[in-house]
Amino acid sequence: MELCAADVGNAYLEAYTKEKVAFVAGKEFGPLAGHILLILKALYGLQGSGACFHDKFADTLCDMGFKPSLCNPDVWYHNTGDCYEYVCTYVDDLLVAMKNPSAFMKALQAELYNYKLKGVGPLHYHFGGDFLNDADGTLCYGCQTYIRRLADTYKQLFGEDPKISGKRPITPMTKGD
């Protein structure tokens, strides 16, 4: 099976809100300024937007023949007859394990579902961590990119690279890990 990652672009705008939200239009709305307008799409920042998108995407996966696992409703599976294929979701991030993940991604982008996917490709960096295969092909997860970004942020904030005291930092990792 191949692992493939993707991000659903403008995910919340794919779903309709269940909340009744209205606002008074400002001058940037031109001739509608001063009118009371209703928000129909699940915008970022609305309390129920994440749940609305989750429900919409769950409907999509059910329509495609997937079922949520009993242990985690964000891990979906589908029996193909000779293996199980999986879709793991975390808000708008997708990780799939399938024989042909590109066909699945194309189906999501096709007219029937019309999702806008970004960053579709093999698993390298996902959910804040690096993925790689070691010398014997074992899939490994690491935090090199995350730590590099922390060091860059530290340098931007304090104008210098983070310093480690003269002795080795205390860590549960063995030297070299």
Helices and strands as residue ranges (DSSP letters): E 2-8, G 11-14, E 16-24, G 27-32, E 36-41, H 49-63, E 67-68, E 75-79, E 84-90, E 93-98, H 101-109, E 117-122, E 125-126, E 129-133, E 139-142, H 144-158
